[in-house]
Amino acid sequence: MHILICLEGTPAEPWVEGFRAALPEATVDVWQEGQAHTVADYGVVWRPPQAFFDDQPQLQAVFNIGAGVDAILQRELPAAMQVVRLDDAGMAVQMAEYVCQAVIRHFRGFDRYESDMRAGVWQSHEPRRRADCPVGVMGLGVLGQRVAQALAAFEFPVNGWSRTPRAVDGVRAYSGEAGLQDFLHASQVLVCLLPLTPETENILDRRTLGALRPGGYLINVARGGHLVEQDLLDLIEEGHLSGATLDVFREEPLPQGHAFLQHPRLVLTPHTSAITLREDSIVQIAGKMRALAQGRQVAGMVDRERAY
């Protein structure tokens, strides 16, 4: 078994060492553009360039070390090659932590308390009822289901929307285009965990965000390409939305002078809501490589037609 590692912006050596330890029978190398490489069976990638696939058209499968595979599907890929995503590898609990803290910070008004205390003002604010703060989770895959169930554990009313019907304990489920407007009208906080596909790009626009209950709040932990940025700013300015927590952006890092920076109604983090845990990921990917080599099916196979 021969494995090639191709990771943009991420040191490859720890991954090489990890795969050599997990798969001692395998040859593991780092792919570098312009260099000759032995023909490989599998690739482990993060934002690989087109040259990687042009150089290795015989690859049986590539394994993405992040949750989203949109950067891979933008490339011209060998027809027979499988794209495999991580099932979880420690990211689901991180995502649930991140979203719950963002929802609770908004719901409890902790930002107001922080401002009051900085100003030397000691006061409490009228508590809100959870029934008045239903949370809608867009995308009910592995991460979305974990987030929805974590929110339900805090006794928030939780709505869930997916392209096809999904049943999740404690979650009121909606699906398809026919169910989208009802889902939005029933939600005050909107959490985006959708994969980025041609159908979901720009889905967080004036029409969608404007359908939330007045005072709505957005939490985007999926991809920056989902959000029409000016529509968000306009709806905050108009008072329909009270703000947003954003972890992903169309351009990362955010350029200096971007309208989001220093905006008083926005909480920004640098794409850190769920970070890949290397050791867990290596164990999972190595197990899948062994299974594929033995002709067995594995979880996480990406349907290129649906783009997830």
Buried (B, 14 or more C-beta within 10 A) or exposed (E): BBBBBBBEEBEBEBBBEBBBEBBEEBBBBBBEEEEEBEEBBBBBBBBBBEBBBEBBEEBBBBBBBBBBBBBBBEBEBBEEBBBBBBBBBBBBBBBBBBBBEBBEBBBBBEBEBEEBEEEEEEEEEEEEEEEEBBBBBBBBBBBBBBBBBBBBEEEBBBBBBBBEEBEBEBBBBBBEEEBBEBBBEBBBBBBBBBBBBEEBBEBBBBEBBBBBBEBBBBBBBBBBBBBBBEBBBBBBEEEBBBBBBBBBBEEEEBEEEBEBEEBEBBBBEEBEBBEBBBEBBBBBBBEBBBEBBEEEEBEBBBEBEEBB
